[in-house]
Amino acid sequence: MRGSRLAKVIEAKREDRRLPEVAEPAEHAGEVLDLMAALRESVSKAKTARGEGDVRESEKTQAKKTARKPARKPRSA
């Protein structure tokens, strides 16, 4: 069906006619989701199900690991 509509538009342009009317898409009044919140909740549930504990606890552990890295010495010229 889409191909025939495209063909009509092409034909109208070739013959310098008005383009065929296009039906406006119906507005979708769906629910807006916060994807990051949904992802965090999903990850938290998965970790709890695996017995990994609180997500924030693992973030603290990661922060400690990052803090242990020695500072990089500047290059001499």
Contacts in CASP RR format, 6 or more apart in sequence:
PFRMAT RR
TARGET T0000
AUTHOR 0000-0000-0000
METHOD contacts of the structure
MODEL  1
MRGSRLAKVIEAKREDRRLPEVAEPAEHAGEVLDLMAALRESVSKAKTAR
GEGDVRESEKTQAKKTARKPARKPRSA
5 20 0 8 1.000
5 22 0 8 1.000
8 20 0 8 1.000
9 19 0 8 1.000
9 20 0 8 1.000
12 18 0 8 1.000
12 19 0 8 1.000
12 20 0 8 1.000
13 19 0 8 1.000
40 55 0 8 1.000
43 55 0 8 1.000
44 55 0 8 1.000
47 53 0 8 1.000
47 55 0 8 1.000
47 58 0 8 1.000
52 58 0 8 1.000
END
